[in-house]
Amino acid sequence: RAHCRPRAHFDTFLSAFVTIFQIISGENWNEVMYHGMQSSGSIACIFFVAVVVIGSFLILNLFLAMLMDNFDTQNRKHRALEKAQKKLEAARRASRGGKRATLSRAKTAIHGRIRRATTVVHQANFMASFEMSRRSLFIFFGARSHSSGL
């Protein structure tokens, strides 16, 4: 009877896990639902629709949390850069007043902080993380549109 069993089934934990992942990703989930309805009746339809709705909601929340974290990280780095630039501007204004020796060291330290902050911002490369998020959206919604025949 093993040859009659469909590929996506709930007989073992591993296959059930893979099947739930297949349903949540939207990859041919309706066929899995029809096989489930054949084996356990029409009530299985409610289970499959619930898994699709709740799974899509969880994936969307996970994606939004990742996106918001990236925005928050970039915002903190941008604020640190602005703060260092304000300190540099204050040091420049004070150097015009005549305190050259001590301000030269302060300017050097502030320039170093700005350089480090700028390097961190460029290394983080917000556009790369945004591109990754865009790709994950494309993969998520692209897989769903493929499986629905659009």
SEDRENKOL-578484 format. One line per field, with one value per residue: residue in three letters; x, y, z of N, C-alpha, C in turn. Coordinates in nm, 3 decimals. Layout:
code = c(ALA, ...)
neast = c(X, ...)
nnorth = c(Y, ...)
nup = c(Z, ...)
caeast = c(X, ...)
canorth = c(Y, ...)
caup = c(Z, ...)
ceast = c(X, ...)
cnorth = c(Y, ...)
cup = c(Z, ...)
This chain:
code = c(ARG, ALA, HIS, CYS, ARG, PRO, ARG, ALA, HIS, PHE, ASP, THR, PHE, LEU, SER, ALA, PHE, VAL, THR, ILE, PHE, GLN, ILE, ILE, SER, GLY, GLU, ASN, TRP, ASN, GLU, VAL, MET, TYR, HIS, GLY, MET, GLN, SER, SER, GLY, SER, ILE, ALA, CYS, ILE, PHE, PHE, VAL, ALA, VAL, VAL, VAL, ILE, GLY, SER, PHE, LEU, ILE, LEU, ASN, LEU, PHE, LEU, ALA, MET, LEU, MET, ASP, ASN, PHE, ASP, THR, GLN, ASN, ARG, LYS, HIS, ARG, ALA, LEU, GLU, LYS, ALA, GLN, LYS, LYS, LEU, GLU, ALA, ALA, ARG, ARG, ALA, SER, ARG, GLY, GLY, LYS, ARG, ALA, THR, LEU, SER, ARG, ALA, LYS, THR, ALA, ILE, HIS, GLY, ARG, ILE, ARG, ARG, ALA, THR, THR, VAL, VAL, HIS, GLN, ALA, ASN, PHE, MET, ALA, SER, PHE, GLU, MET, SER, ARG, ARG, SER, LEU, PHE, ILE, PHE, PHE, GLY, ALA, ARG, SER, HIS, SER, SER, GLY, LEU)
neast = c(0.080, 0.212, 0.288, 0.061, 0.031, 0.028, 0.285, 0.295, 0.208, 0.074, 0.176, 0.419, 0.624, 0.823, 0.745, 0.497, 0.576, 0.717, 0.504, 0.329, 0.492, 0.497, 0.228, 0.202, 0.383, 0.248, 0.278, 0.134, -0.075, -0.345, -0.382, -0.278, -0.470, -0.698, -0.623, -0.614, -0.883, -0.995, -0.897, -0.983, -1.227, -1.465, -1.429, -1.163, -1.100, -1.146, -0.934, -0.712, -0.756, -0.743, -0.475, -0.346, -0.431, -0.350, -0.078, 0.013, -0.030, 0.152, 0.398, 0.395, 0.403, 0.653, 0.822, 0.766, 0.860, 1.134, 1.192, 1.127, 1.318, 1.552, 1.511, 1.513, 1.775, 1.922, 1.826, 1.926, 2.202, 2.216, 2.138, 2.357, 2.561, 2.475, 2.494, 2.770, 2.853, 2.741, 2.893, 3.142, 3.093, 3.047, 3.301, 3.444, 3.334, 3.418, 3.692, 3.739, 3.729, 3.976, 4.094, 4.301, 4.489, 4.383, 4.146, 4.222, 4.297, 4.048, 3.899, 4.028, 3.965, 3.686, 3.662, 3.759, 3.556, 3.340, 3.431, 3.442, 3.170, 3.057, 3.176, 3.060, 2.795, 2.810, 2.905, 2.694, 2.506, 2.226, 2.068, 2.128, 2.015, 1.752, 1.709, 1.734, 1.508, 1.314, 1.352, 1.281, 1.011, 0.932, 0.989, 0.812, 0.551, 0.570, 0.592, 0.342, 0.176, 0.252, 0.167, -0.106, -0.167, -0.149)
nnorth = c(-0.121, 0.112, 0.219, 0.347, 0.566, 0.918, 1.162, 1.385, 1.355, 1.272, 1.074, 1.027, 1.217, 1.376, 1.377, 1.498, 1.749, 1.848, 1.848, 2.035, 2.260, 2.273, 2.332, 2.583, 2.735, 2.748, 2.583, 2.386, 2.321, 2.275, 2.027, 1.859, 1.909, 1.798, 1.525, 1.483, 1.525, 1.309, 1.100, 1.147, 1.274, 1.545, 1.733, 1.783, 1.988, 2.226, 2.223, 2.247, 2.496, 2.658, 2.616, 2.732, 3.002, 3.082, 3.013, 3.179, 3.426, 3.412, 3.393, 3.638, 3.814, 3.745, 3.825, 4.103, 4.171, 4.122, 4.313, 4.553, 4.542, 4.574, 4.836, 4.972, 4.925, 5.059, 5.316, 5.372, 5.370, 5.582, 5.794, 5.793, 5.867, 6.127, 6.249, 6.240, 6.403, 6.648, 6.697, 6.730, 6.960, 7.140, 7.138, 7.251, 7.508, 7.596, 7.590, 7.804, 7.999, 8.004, 7.804, 7.609, 7.388, 7.193, 7.145, 7.040, 6.777, 6.688, 6.720, 6.534, 6.297, 6.301, 6.298, 6.042, 5.893, 5.957, 5.850, 5.578, 5.536, 5.590, 5.388, 5.165, 5.205, 5.185, 4.924, 4.782, 4.819, 4.892, 4.871, 4.620, 4.452, 4.528, 4.442, 4.168, 4.126, 4.197, 3.998, 3.773, 3.826, 3.810, 3.543, 3.423, 3.522, 3.472, 3.195, 3.128, 3.236, 3.081, 2.825, 2.858, 2.881, 3.123)
nup = c(0.000, 0.024, -0.216, -0.305, -0.152, -0.135, -0.210, -0.037, 0.282, 0.611, 0.774, 0.911, 1.142, 1.019, 0.746, 0.777, 0.871, 0.647, 0.467, 0.582, 0.557, 0.278, 0.229, 0.357, 0.210, -0.023, -0.235, -0.448, -0.272, -0.283, -0.405, -0.209, -0.018, -0.141, -0.146, 0.129, 0.188, 0.055, 0.207, 0.470, 0.474, 0.416, 0.614, 0.644, 0.477, 0.616, 0.800, 0.624, 0.498, 0.724, 0.798, 0.576, 0.594, 0.858, 0.844, 0.632, 0.752, 0.967, 0.826, 0.691, 0.913, 1.015, 0.805, 0.805, 1.061, 1.029, 0.833, 0.970, 1.173, 1.024, 0.930, 1.176, 1.266, 1.068, 1.113, 1.371, 1.316, 1.138, 1.306, 1.485, 1.311, 1.239, 1.491, 1.536, 1.326, 1.406, 1.636, 1.516, 1.366, 1.574, 1.688, 1.478, 1.473, 1.724, 1.688, 1.529, 1.712, 1.846, 2.007, 1.924, 1.969, 2.154, 2.027, 1.787, 1.845, 1.931, 1.698, 1.535, 1.669, 1.642, 1.366, 1.323, 1.448, 1.283, 1.044, 1.114, 1.173, 0.924, 0.775, 0.896, 0.828, 0.551, 0.530, 0.632, 0.439, 0.343, 0.117, 0.022, 0.216, 0.184, -0.074, -0.032, 0.126, -0.059, -0.247, -0.097, -0.064, -0.331, -0.382, -0.202, -0.279, -0.550, -0.565, -0.470, -0.667, -0.882, -0.807, -0.804, -1.063, -1.194)
caeast = c(0.000, 0.298, 0.295, -0.061, 0.037, 0.081, 0.413, 0.267, 0.118, 0.092, 0.197, 0.532, 0.644, 0.903, 0.664, 0.394, 0.643, 0.741, 0.374, 0.281, 0.573, 0.448, 0.099, 0.223, 0.451, 0.153, 0.322, 0.043, -0.143, -0.481, -0.377, -0.263, -0.601, -0.788, -0.583, -0.659, -1.029, -1.025, -0.865, -1.049, -1.357, -1.471, -1.391, -1.021, -1.092, -1.136, -0.797, -0.619, -0.778, -0.690, -0.329, -0.305, -0.455, -0.262, 0.061, 0.043, -0.025, 0.279, 0.507, 0.389, 0.453, 0.797, 0.884, 0.755, 0.951, 1.268, 1.202, 1.128, 1.447, 1.650, 1.489, 1.555, 1.922, 1.970, 1.791, 2.023, 2.332, 2.203, 2.141, 2.495, 2.637, 2.435, 2.548, 2.914, 2.867, 2.713, 3.011, 3.246, 3.057, 3.072, 3.446, 3.487, 3.297, 3.503, 3.829, 3.746, 3.741, 4.114, 4.144, 4.347, 4.564, 4.296, 4.042, 4.279, 4.282, 3.904, 3.858, 4.082, 3.884, 3.552, 3.676, 3.770, 3.423, 3.258, 3.481, 3.397, 3.024, 3.030, 3.214, 2.959, 2.674, 2.832, 2.917, 2.560, 2.449, 2.081, 2.007, 2.143, 1.914, 1.622, 1.702, 1.708, 1.368, 1.233, 1.361, 1.201, 0.871, 0.910, 0.986, 0.689, 0.435, 0.590, 0.557, 0.198, 0.109, 0.280, 0.086, -0.247, -0.184, -0.151)
canorth = c(0.000, 0.230, 0.280, 0.427, 0.683, 1.036, 1.212, 1.472, 1.286, 1.303, 0.947, 1.042, 1.356, 1.445, 1.402, 1.597, 1.878, 1.889, 1.874, 2.165, 2.362, 2.281, 2.400, 2.724, 2.803, 2.761, 2.498, 2.275, 2.285, 2.229, 1.883, 1.796, 1.919, 1.699, 1.394, 1.478, 1.511, 1.172, 1.002, 1.169, 1.337, 1.687, 1.819, 1.815, 2.116, 2.332, 2.218, 2.297, 2.640, 2.721, 2.613, 2.830, 3.138, 3.108, 3.008, 3.302, 3.534, 3.401, 3.427, 3.783, 3.879, 3.720, 3.913, 4.242, 4.187, 4.131, 4.442, 4.658, 4.535, 4.637, 4.981, 5.021, 4.923, 5.168, 5.441, 5.393, 5.405, 5.716, 5.888, 5.800, 5.945, 6.267, 6.298, 6.263, 6.521, 6.766, 6.719, 6.783, 7.098, 7.218, 7.152, 7.348, 7.642, 7.632, 7.611, 7.940, 8.086, 8.017, 7.692, 7.520, 7.269, 7.090, 7.115, 6.958, 6.639, 6.657, 6.704, 6.407, 6.189, 6.306, 6.250, 5.896, 5.838, 5.970, 5.753, 5.445, 5.528, 5.582, 5.254, 5.071, 5.225, 5.129, 4.779, 4.727, 4.823, 4.879, 4.828, 4.474, 4.388, 4.554, 4.352, 4.035, 4.124, 4.200, 3.865, 3.678, 3.853, 3.757, 3.397, 3.384, 3.546, 3.409, 3.052, 3.117, 3.261, 2.966, 2.709, 2.880, 2.880, 3.259)
caup = c(0.000, 0.028, -0.349, -0.325, -0.065, -0.204, -0.161, 0.077, 0.373, 0.752, 0.843, 1.003, 1.182, 0.918, 0.626, 0.815, 0.876, 0.509, 0.406, 0.635, 0.490, 0.140, 0.231, 0.393, 0.099, -0.133, -0.345, -0.480, -0.148, -0.309, -0.431, -0.078, 0.046, -0.202, -0.095, 0.268, 0.189, 0.013, 0.310, 0.600, 0.461, 0.379, 0.726, 0.627, 0.406, 0.718, 0.850, 0.524, 0.482, 0.845, 0.789, 0.476, 0.646, 0.974, 0.797, 0.557, 0.851, 1.039, 0.735, 0.671, 1.034, 1.021, 0.707, 0.853, 1.175, 0.974, 0.766, 1.071, 1.240, 0.933, 0.934, 1.307, 1.268, 0.983, 1.178, 1.479, 1.257, 1.082, 1.418, 1.535, 1.214, 1.254, 1.618, 1.515, 1.239, 1.488, 1.720, 1.428, 1.335, 1.696, 1.700, 1.376, 1.519, 1.838, 1.641, 1.477, 1.828, 1.888, 2.088, 1.817, 2.009, 2.208, 1.930, 1.681, 1.891, 1.933, 1.558, 1.487, 1.728, 1.583, 1.228, 1.332, 1.477, 1.162, 0.948, 1.157, 1.156, 0.781, 0.732, 0.945, 0.747, 0.418, 0.540, 0.654, 0.304, 0.357, -0.007, 0.009, 0.299, 0.123, -0.189, 0.021, 0.166, -0.181, -0.308, -0.020, -0.100, -0.464, -0.372, -0.132, -0.359, -0.679, -0.550, -0.453, -0.794, -0.968, -0.771, -0.833, -1.208, -1.249)
ceast = c(0.084, 0.305, 0.172, -0.059, 0.093, 0.211, 0.395, 0.163, 0.154, 0.120, 0.312, 0.550, 0.719, 0.820, 0.552, 0.454, 0.667, 0.609, 0.317, 0.361, 0.527, 0.316, 0.118, 0.290, 0.361, 0.186, 0.230, -0.035, -0.284, -0.485, -0.362, -0.396, -0.698, -0.754, -0.628, -0.809, -1.070, -1.002, -0.942, -1.180, -1.349, -1.430, -1.243, -1.002, -1.075, -0.994, -0.700, -0.634, -0.723, -0.537, -0.279, -0.319, -0.359, -0.116, 0.100, 0.054, 0.108, 0.398, 0.511, 0.442, 0.603, 0.872, 0.880, 0.846, 1.095, 1.290, 1.210, 1.260, 1.555, 1.634, 1.538, 1.708, 1.978, 1.941, 1.890, 2.159, 2.329, 2.207, 2.281, 2.582, 2.603, 2.493, 2.697, 2.937, 2.838, 2.830, 3.124, 3.217, 3.079, 3.222, 3.500, 3.455, 3.385, 3.645, 3.845, 3.763, 3.882, 4.168, 4.195, 4.407, 4.471, 4.188, 4.094, 4.267, 4.135, 3.853, 3.905, 3.999, 3.746, 3.556, 3.686, 3.635, 3.333, 3.302, 3.434, 3.247, 2.987, 3.064, 3.110, 2.833, 2.693, 2.846, 2.782, 2.485, 2.299, 2.016, 2.019, 2.039, 1.775, 1.602, 1.672, 1.560, 1.277, 1.235, 1.278, 1.052, 0.839, 0.900, 0.855, 0.568, 0.447, 0.555, 0.407, 0.127, 0.134, 0.187, -0.061, -0.274, -0.191, -0.028)
cnorth = c(0.127, 0.298, 0.365, 0.556, 0.802, 1.084, 1.298, 1.403, 1.320, 1.177, 0.953, 1.190, 1.434, 1.475, 1.502, 1.737, 1.933, 1.924, 2.007, 2.278, 2.381, 2.357, 2.549, 2.800, 2.818, 2.675, 2.377, 2.228, 2.232, 2.079, 1.806, 1.798, 1.815, 1.557, 1.377, 1.460, 1.370, 1.073, 1.023, 1.243, 1.486, 1.780, 1.859, 1.948, 2.231, 2.339, 2.282, 2.448, 2.714, 2.725, 2.718, 2.972, 3.170, 3.106, 3.131, 3.421, 3.531, 3.438, 3.577, 3.857, 3.861, 3.812, 4.058, 4.267, 4.202, 4.267, 4.557, 4.659, 4.599, 4.788, 5.040, 5.028, 5.038, 5.304, 5.472, 5.434, 5.546, 5.821, 5.903, 5.882, 6.094, 6.327, 6.328, 6.384, 6.649, 6.798, 6.778, 6.929, 7.188, 7.240, 7.251, 7.490, 7.688, 7.658, 7.749, 8.041, 8.094, 7.901, 7.582, 7.388, 7.159, 7.051, 7.029, 6.810, 6.597, 6.635, 6.570, 6.291, 6.185, 6.258, 6.097, 5.832, 5.845, 5.868, 5.612, 5.430, 5.515, 5.444, 5.152, 5.082, 5.164, 4.977, 4.715, 4.718, 4.792, 4.829, 4.678, 4.402, 4.411, 4.463, 4.210, 4.023, 4.121, 4.063, 3.764, 3.700, 3.793, 3.605, 3.354, 3.402, 3.485, 3.261, 3.035, 3.140, 3.147, 2.851, 2.730, 2.891, 3.018, 3.288)
cup = c(0.000, -0.108, -0.378, -0.246, -0.142, -0.138, -0.036, 0.165, 0.517, 0.834, 0.942, 1.034, 1.075, 0.793, 0.656, 0.819, 0.736, 0.439, 0.452, 0.571, 0.346, 0.134, 0.258, 0.279, -0.023, -0.252, -0.358, -0.357, -0.173, -0.341, -0.300, -0.004, -0.011, -0.157, 0.049, 0.278, 0.146, 0.127, 0.440, 0.590, 0.434, 0.491, 0.718, 0.556, 0.504, 0.773, 0.750, 0.502, 0.604, 0.842, 0.689, 0.532, 0.760, 0.931, 0.719, 0.650, 0.926, 0.950, 0.710, 0.793, 1.050, 0.925, 0.754, 0.972, 1.127, 0.907, 0.866, 1.148, 1.154, 0.933, 1.065, 1.316, 1.185, 1.047, 1.291, 1.423, 1.198, 1.193, 1.474, 1.441, 1.226, 1.381, 1.604, 1.426, 1.315, 1.578, 1.638, 1.395, 1.456, 1.716, 1.598, 1.419, 1.634, 1.792, 1.579, 1.589, 1.883, 1.969, 1.994, 1.869, 2.060, 2.108, 1.815, 1.719, 1.889, 1.791, 1.502, 1.540, 1.665, 1.439, 1.227, 1.358, 1.354, 1.059, 0.984, 1.136, 1.009, 0.727, 0.774, 0.860, 0.610, 0.422, 0.558, 0.522, 0.304, 0.229, -0.028, 0.093, 0.243, 0.003, -0.144, 0.061, 0.044, -0.248, -0.231, -0.045, -0.236, -0.460, -0.309, -0.222, -0.498, -0.673, -0.538, -0.586, -0.892, -0.938, -0.801, -0.984, -1.269, -1.331)
